[in-house]
Amino acid sequence: MRIINYVVAALALVLTVSAPAFAQDGGAASGSLGLLGAGFGIAIAAAGGAFSQSKVIAATVDSIARNPGASGQMFLPWILGLVLIESLVIYAFVVSLKLVGLI
């Protein structure tokens, strides 16, 4: 865990220090950083959403395997949980489109 903290801190330092080196006189290059941020944002959101959906599905299937009679009572909370997780990924997609400037 400590190594990850050092790597993230070093990456942040390199990105902060190298930004003025690539500055141009003609215009701002913030559009490329917006694209980069949008790409990383949607990638992290999709990975987190997929991981959490797999955890929800695994827990539900495990619960149904333990008690098959309760599958009808678990269906609505299961679907509602998946919908809410997916809506968070869609919100991240909308924010990334806003960063790119398409909205």
ABEGO torsion letter per residue (X at the ends): XAAAAAAAAAAAAAAAAAAAAABBAABBAAAAAAAAAAAAAAAAAAAAAAAAAAAAAAAAAAAAAABAAAAAAAAAAAAAAAAAAAAAAAAAAAAAAAAAGAX
